[in-house]
Amino acid sequence: MNLEWVKKNKKLSSKILGVNFLLMTLVLMFWSQPTEVMSENEKAMANVARLEAQVSGSSSKAKASSSESIMKEYKETQKTQLRVFLVLMFISGVGFLGYGFLKKESPLEED
């Protein structure tokens, strides 16, 4: 894309950028919706926890609970970061789209 075209058509390029941001936000929002299916890592962690519980009895519950709490905290942090990113992307998309529809003000001539 030629930079001269962008400078020449600021409003149109701003509209295009705003629409792209909004579309990417919608796609990411629906893509990141939680699923009911467990991931392969979660299945593997559950299997390892079961095997450890069988081998060592109930003494490894403290280890399992600490790793579970770390994993839950990690997932919550990821969800929060994704929400913040999507909100910022949505706001910037609306801003670019709004700027594309602003009319150019003509300077007032004083006599």
Buried (B, 14 or more C-beta within 10 A) or exposed (E): EEEEEBEEEEEEBBBBBBBEBBEBBBEBBEEBEEEEEEEEEEEEBEEEBEEBBEEEEEEBEEEBEEEEEEEEEEEEEEEEEEEEEBEEBBEBBBBBBEBBEEEEEEEEEEE
